[in-house]
Amino acid sequence: MNKKLTVKVVDLQGDYFQIGKMQGKEIKQTSILEQMKQLLKVNQTPNIRKAEQLLKELSPNLLSEIKGLADELEVDMDTALLFSGYDVVLPKMGCTTLVTNGMYIRNYDFSPKLYDARLVFTNPTNGYRSVGFSQQIIGRLDGMNEKGLVVGLHFVNNEERAEGFISTTVVRMLLEQCADIEEATTLIKRIPHGYCYNYSITDRSGRSIKVEATPDRQIIIEAEPLVCTNHFESESLQINNGSKIQLQGSIDRQAYVNGLLEKNPATAEWYAHFNREDSPLFSHNYDEFFGTLHTVIYSPKDLEVTVGIGGNAKPTKYSIRD
């Protein structure tokens, strides 16, 4: 990636409708709004009424946020509900995550052309505080809430699809409503999934799980340490894995992290292993929607997040404590 990538730090406070309006003001003059217009062109027939009904049942606060967006952008709800990510198509993306010793570290790989480039701190009057990287404004690629729940997504396959929510919305729902892994696993099984994704999850207790999710079923795998990439390991779901090239790359990254675990690196060393541009975990395939955009470490016990944008980046630390 030749051009320097800049991520905006956004601080949102108020009720969810107000948070929606604040984001509407923010994106009016940005490329994000143009991205949504392009998304509308390729998603002419999403089931808007179903999306609204499900949000009322599963995440009414997010529906209020979308209403605030619609109000500020002066668009109708049918258009604004595209932000919900229901029955919407997104390109492939890659991610590598390790959870060990109370640390959740992750690389997110995608294209800067479709990256929100926003690290969003949300402090709603009627919900959990959280921090995370946004996608399509409402969604989150990964994040942590004030209870210490951490969630990240991992693309597996978008050919096996059904009517349901995209992964970024699933992550946001979990962060908004769940305090721990038990609550997260209960909710994630209620949400209709549109595609095949892994979700890596940990909480303040130190437990860590991977949820292998397809439109038909969700399988919970508990592990410590947990290494999660872009393929299903459950025998019954392996038929849903992506292309041979994608699968091998995912297996290779997982094996590399497992090899590093044997050396027991310190936290600072882990950051370097993920963020160095010459690392096997750092991808340069930006034109194929598979270049590393951020490295992030979430620390659920002390509610701190360490961020590096692009490669060989100096880490910056933030906190979501009071």
C-alpha positions in Angstrom: 0.0 0.0 0.0 1.8 3.1 -1.2 -0.5 5.7 0.2 -0.4 6.4 3.9 -3.6 5.2 5.6 -5.3 7.5 8.2 -7.9 6.3 10.6 -10.3 8.9 12.2 -11.0 8.5 16.0 -14.7 9.2 16.6 -16.3 9.8 19.9 -20.1 9.4 20.1 -22.3 10.1 23.1 -26.0 10.4 23.7 -29.0 8.2 23.0 -28.9 5.9 19.9 -31.0 8.3 17.8 -28.6 11.1 18.6 -25.6 8.9 17.9 -27.2 8.1 14.5 -27.6 11.9 13.7 -24.0 12.6 14.8 -22.7 10.0 12.3 -25.0 11.3 9.6 -23.3 14.7 10.0 -19.9 13.1 9.9 -20.3 11.1 6.7 -22.2 13.7 4.6 -19.0 14.9 3.0 -17.0 11.6 3.0 -16.5 8.8 0.6 -18.5 6.5 2.9 -21.8 8.0 1.7 -20.7 7.3 -1.9 -19.9 3.7 -0.9 -23.4 3.3 0.3 -24.8 4.7 -3.0 -22.7 2.0 -4.8 -24.0 -0.6 -2.4 -27.6 0.4 -3.2 -26.9 -0.2 -6.9 -25.9 -3.8 -6.3 -28.5 -4.6 -3.6 -31.8 -3.6 -5.2 -33.9 -6.2 -3.5 -33.0 -6.6 0.1 -36.0 -7.5 2.3 -36.3 -4.1 4.0 -39.5 -4.9 6.0 -37.9 -8.1 7.3 -34.8 -6.2 8.3 -36.8 -3.7 10.3 -38.8 -6.4 12.0 -35.7 -8.3 13.0 -34.0 -5.2 14.4 -37.1 -4.5 16.5 -36.8 -8.0 17.9 -33.0 -8.4 18.2 -31.5 -4.9 18.5 -34.0 -2.0 18.8 -31.2 0.4 19.8 -29.5 -0.2 16.4 -32.8 0.5 14.7 -33.0 3.9 16.6 -29.4 4.6 15.4 -30.4 4.0 11.8 -33.4 6.2 12.2 -31.1 9.0 13.4 -28.9 8.4 10.3 -32.0 8.6 8.1 -33.1 11.8 9.7 -29.8 13.6 9.4 -29.0 12.3 5.8 -32.6 13.1 4.8 -33.2 9.7 3.2 -36.1 7.4 3.6 -35.9 4.4 6.0 -35.8 1.9 3.0 -32.5 3.5 2.0 -31.1 3.9 5.5 -31.9 0.3 6.4 -29.1 -0.8 4.0 -26.8 0.3 6.9 -28.4 -2.6 8.8 -26.5 -5.1 6.6 -29.5 -7.3 6.2 -29.4 -9.3 2.9 -26.5 -7.1 1.7 -23.5 -8.4 -0.3 -19.9 -7.6 0.8 -16.6 -8.6 -0.8 -14.2 -11.2 0.7 -11.9 -10.2 3.6 -9.3 -11.8 5.7 -8.3 -11.8 9.4 -5.9 -13.5 11.8 -6.7 -13.5 15.6 -4.9 -14.9 18.7 -6.4 -15.0 22.2 -4.1 -15.9 25.0 -3.3 -14.8 28.5 -6.0 -12.2 28.6 -4.9 -10.6 25.3 -6.9 -10.5 22.0 -4.7 -9.6 19.1 -5.8 -9.4 15.5 -4.9 -8.3 12.0 -7.7 -7.2 9.7 -7.1 -7.6 6.0 -9.3 -5.9 3.3 -9.1 -3.0 0.8 -8.6 0.6 1.8 -11.1 1.6 -0.9 -13.9 0.0 1.1 -12.6 0.6 4.6 -14.5 3.1 6.8 -11.1 4.1 8.5 -13.0 4.9 11.7 -12.1 3.8 15.2 -15.4 4.5 17.0 -15.9 5.1 20.8 -19.6 4.8 21.6 -21.0 5.9 25.0 -24.8 5.6 24.7 -27.0 6.8 27.6 -28.9 3.5 27.4 -26.3 0.9 26.5 -22.8 -0.4 27.0 -19.8 1.8 26.2 -17.6 0.2 23.4 -14.8 0.8 21.0 -14.3 -0.8 17.6 -13.5 -0.3 14.0 -16.6 0.5 12.0 -17.7 -0.8 8.7 -20.7 0.7 6.9 -21.0 3.0 9.9 -23.3 0.8 11.9 -21.3 -2.4 11.8 -18.1 -3.3 13.6 -15.2 -5.4 12.2 -14.0 -6.0 15.8 -14.5 -4.3 19.1 -14.7 -4.4 22.9 -17.4 -3.2 25.3 -17.2 -1.9 28.9 -17.9 -5.4 30.3 -14.8 -6.8 28.6 -16.5 -8.7 25.8 -14.3 -8.7 22.7 -15.6 -9.9 19.3 -14.0 -10.0 15.8 -15.2 -11.4 12.5 -13.4 -13.8 10.0 -14.6 -14.3 6.5 -15.0 -17.9 5.3 -17.3 -18.0 2.3 -19.9 -15.8 0.7 -21.1 -18.3 -1.9 -23.1 -20.2 0.7 -25.6 -17.5 1.6 -29.2 -16.9 2.8 -31.3 -14.0 3.8 -29.7 -12.6 7.0 -27.4 -10.1 8.5 -23.8 -9.5 7.4 -21.0 -10.2 9.9 -20.3 -6.6 10.8 -23.8 -6.2 12.1 -23.6 -9.4 14.1 -20.4 -8.1 15.8 -22.1 -4.8 16.7 -25.2 -6.5 18.1 -23.1 -8.7 20.4 -21.1 -5.7 21.6 -24.2 -3.6 22.3 -26.1 -6.3 24.2 -23.8 -8.9 25.7 -21.7 -8.8 28.8 -19.9 -12.2 28.5 -19.5 -15.3 26.3 -22.6 -16.9 27.7 -24.8 -14.0 26.6 -23.0 -13.8 23.3 -23.5 -17.4 22.4 -27.2 -17.2 23.2 -27.7 -14.1 21.0 -25.5 -15.2 18.1 -27.7 -18.3 17.7 -30.8 -16.1 17.5 -29.5 -13.9 14.7 -30.1 -15.0 11.1 -26.7 -15.2 9.4 -26.4 -14.3 5.8 -23.0 -15.8 5.1 -20.3 -18.2 6.4 -18.0 -16.5 9.0 -16.0 -17.3 12.1 -16.4 -15.1 15.1 -13.5 -15.0 17.7 -14.8 -14.0 21.1 -13.3 -13.6 24.6 -14.4 -11.9 27.8 -13.0 -10.6 31.1 -12.9 -14.1 32.6 -10.3 -15.1 30.1 -12.5 -17.7 28.3 -12.2 -17.7 24.5 -14.3 -19.3 21.8 -14.7 -19.5 18.1 -18.2 -19.5 16.6 -18.3 -21.2 13.2 -21.4 -19.7 11.7 -23.3 -20.6 8.5 -26.8 -19.6 7.6 -27.9 -23.1 8.7 -26.1 -23.6 12.0 -23.5 -22.2 14.5 -20.9 -24.4 16.2 -19.1 -23.3 19.3 -15.5 -24.3 19.8 -13.8 -23.3 23.1 -10.0 -23.1 23.2 -7.2 -21.5 25.2 -5.1 -20.3 23.5 -7.4 -19.6 20.6 -6.1 -19.1 17.0 -8.7 -18.1 14.5 -8.3 -17.4 10.8 -10.5 -17.9 7.7 -11.6 -21.5 7.6 -14.0 -23.9 9.4 -12.4 -26.7 11.4 -15.6 -28.6 12.3 -15.8 -31.7 10.1 -19.5 -31.1 9.3 -18.8 -27.5 8.1 -15.6 -28.0 6.1 -17.6 -28.3 2.9 -18.3 -24.6 3.4 -14.7 -23.5 3.3 -13.6 -21.2 0.5 -11.2 -21.8 -2.4 -8.1 -24.0 -2.1 -5.8 -21.0 -2.3 -7.8 -19.1 0.4 -8.0 -22.3 2.6 -4.3 -23.0 2.4 -3.4 -19.4 3.3 -5.7 -19.5 6.3 -4.2 -22.8 7.4 -0.7 -21.5 7.0 -1.3 -18.4 9.1 -2.9 -20.5 11.8 0.1 -22.8 11.8 2.5 -19.9 12.0 0.8 -18.5 15.1 0.7 -21.9 16.7 4.5 -22.1 16.1 5.0 -18.7 17.7 3.0 -19.8 20.8 5.6 -22.4 21.6 8.1 -19.6 22.1 5.7 -17.7 24.5 6.4 -14.1 23.3 5.6 -11.1 25.4 2.7 -8.8 24.4 5.0 -6.3 22.7 6.6 -9.1 20.8 3.2 -10.3 19.6 2.3 -6.9 18.3 5.5 -6.9 16.2 4.8 -10.4 14.9 1.4 -9.3 13.6 2.3 -5.8 12.4 5.8 -6.1 10.8 5.4 -5.8 7.1 7.8 -8.8 6.6 5.7 -11.0 8.8 3.8 -14.0 7.3 0.7 -12.6 9.1 0.9 -9.3 7.3 -0.7 -9.3 3.9 0.1 -6.9 1.0 -2.6 -8.0 -1.4 -4.6 -4.8 -1.3 -5.9 -5.0 -4.9 -7.4 -8.4 -4.1 -9.2 -7.0 -0.9 -6.7 -8.8 1.3 -4.2 -6.3 2.5 -3.6 -5.7 6.2 -5.2 -2.4 7.3 -5.0 -2.6 11.1 -3.4 -4.5 14.0 -5.3 -4.2 17.2 -4.9 -5.6 20.8 -7.9 -5.6 23.1 -7.2 -6.1 26.8 -10.6 -7.0 28.4 -9.3 -7.0 32.0 -8.1 -3.4 31.9 -10.4 -2.2 29.1 -7.5 -0.9 27.0 -7.0 -1.1 23.2 -3.7 -0.8 21.3 -3.9 0.1 17.7 -1.5 0.1 14.7 -2.7 1.4 11.3 -0.9 -0.2 8.3 2.4 -1.9 8.7 5.5 -1.2 10.9 3.2 1.2 12.8 3.9 2.8 16.2 1.2 1.4 18.5 -1.3 3.9 20.1 -3.1 3.0 23.3 -6.6 4.0 24.3 -8.9 3.1 27.2 -12.7 2.8 27.6 -12.7 3.0 31.4 -14.7 5.7 33.1 
